[in-house]
């Protein structure tokens, strides 16, 4: 199946953006989006930003990432500047409202201790055609170190945290682990 490296996402509020179809892999310091690649791991927000910029792209915003995952424009219901702590506007998971352990590389894979190739879970796709938004790798989003957060959960994240709207624990934008990856937007 031929899948484009980026998806154009048109939102109900009239805004649009492009997002990498797959989690980013690294090729000579540049972010690359493609199926069956090894996703970049141990990425800090700073390293992810550099890789996106080297590819002529940018980091996705929290708003863009959540919209691509849940299928609807997120709303800051409590006006605190954070979107991942608000009511869901779309679906809890990229593929629907309820967790399906066969769809994404998440909660059921505690003992694998590794991410899988990009796009390896064909059912883990959003209505916008973006793969692996939950599970496999936590993804850095945000345009500055101050608003950098990890979303989506990783291969060993439980189903309640591997959702479209849950922030994952970070220790600042310099944090990196086997679980931290990213994708780019433009």
Buried (B, 14 or more C-beta within 10 A) or exposed (E): EEBEBBBEBEBEEEEEBBBBBBBBBBBEEBBBBBBEBEBBBEBBBBBBBBBBBBBEBBBBBBBBBBBBBBBBBBBEEEEEEBBBEBEBBBBBBBBBEEBEEEBBBBBBBEEEEEBBBBBBBEEBBBBBBBBBBBBBBBBBBBBEEEBBBBBBBBBBBEBEBBBBBBBBEBEEBEBBBBBBBBBBBE
